[in-house]
Amino acid sequence: MANRVFYANSRSVVWSRWRGGFLLQLLIMIVGLTTSHVYGQNPNDSVASYTINDCVQYALQNQPNLKQSLIREDIAKATNAINKSGWYPQVGLTANINHYLQRPTSVQSNNGVENPVKTSVINTSTPGVGVTQTIYNPSLIYANKTASLYVKQAQQVTDSVKINIVANVSKAFYSLLLSLRQIDVLKEDTARLGQSIRDAYHQYIGGIVDETDYEQATVTLNTSLVQLNQAQESIFPLYQVLKQYMGFPPESRFNVGYDTTEMMSSMTIDTTQQLQFENRIEYKQLLTSKDLQHKTTDYYKKSYLPTLSAFYNYNYAFQNNDFSGLYKTGYPNSLAGLTLSVPIFTGFARVQNVHRSELQEKLLDWSSVNLKSQIYSEYSTALSNYKSNMYNWQKMKENVALAKRVFFVVGLQYKQGIIPYLNVITAETNLRSSELTYLNAMFQVLSSKIDWQKAMGEISY
């Protein structure tokens, strides 16, 4: 009976160890397959590699929103040309042909006797040329004064689009790069866990520890594999978001490249700089709107002024009762003169237009107050986030160094049988967590730096 029990226990141990060896090889194979693929980041790929500056420059040349904004600049220029076209001579050609079914009659008195007389011929045709030249017109003067402001307004919209492109592309690039770096960390983590499994397995085979150490190592590795898979799956949508902000063809590919040293050196900013509202594109746009509205008010105030224009008309009249001979004889006439138009009463429209325009100026004044408050709030938030993220990053950097040392020491102690495997798991978890937190803190610093630059109006393009 005792021999049978011993045999059964031995068979159980052998089966358990065989199963453990098989699972060990399977997990190592899974780790190798899982960690070999990173979307859009293959060093052996012939696809072009884009740095963050490359991505920004590509976006500034191909982004659809920017293309639309540049077209709107041309539209503003074309609109100005249309509005100012009234200063040029206006030339028109007219022509008509008339046939009287019943000719008009005029009554003439001769010695007290009224006699009806036909006053026109049956067929008439009068082609003519008319030329009008504006000398003074308040609307055209207003168009001249506001033309440069409308172009400036369109250019400022383009500047705003460029600023948003730089900010969005940079943040999307950092977000993608963060996930790629997290994958690198998780790949290293799964490699360490694979080694931990091998150590635990050999410890178990050697009879130093029981089976639970090996199983705990497997559980930890599975958790890390899940995190790695999730990180890899997040790459594709982040990659597509970056391509969208860049205006990059969705079906095309590129790899992301970065210089860690350069990226680290660009994290620092001068937090003592004072906020200048005039640097913000939104504030510049508001000032332009105020200038336009002020000129509109001035136009309505001067709308009582007359319009003056010169004209010249030349007509060549053909008349004949016989249609076949209509164009045999012509009777030319010409006329030149001036036209003066003075608005006397317009139903108080001018007064109400002035009142409305002045009220719109007051709205813009209050918009300026509100905008300054909003800008200062954005600046304060961005500066606070940057300082907080910078502090977190510095502390997490220290944590990574400490966690690496702790994991190294704990690993040696476990191999010597001094401490239980639970300490190894804790040290590994802390190392992985500190490395991921460090990366997240670093990219939060870079992202908050962009927010600060945007709040300060210092994003260049």
Protein Blocks (a to p, Z undefined) as FASTA:
>chain_A
ZZmmmmmmmmmmmmmmmmmmmmmmmmmmmmmmmmmpcghiafkbcbdcddfklmmmmmmm
mgmklmmmmmmmmmmmmmmmmmmmmmpccddddddddddfbdcdddddeehiacdddfbd
fbdcdddddddddfbdfklmmmmmmmmmmmmmmmmmmmmmmmmmmmmmmmmmmmmmmmmm
mmmmmmmmmmmmmmmmmmmmmmmmnomacfklmmmmmmmmmmmmmmmmmmmmmmmmmmmm
mmmmnopafkbccdddddfklmmmmmpccfkbccdfklpmklmmmmmmmmmmmmmmmmmm
mmmpccdddddddddddddfblklmmmpccddddddddddddfbgghmmmmmmmmmmmmm
mmmmmmmmmmmmmmmmmmmmmmmmmmmmmmmmmmmmmmmmmmmmmmmmmmmmmmnomacf
klmmmmmmmmmmmmmmmmmmmmmmmmmmmmmmmmnopacZZ
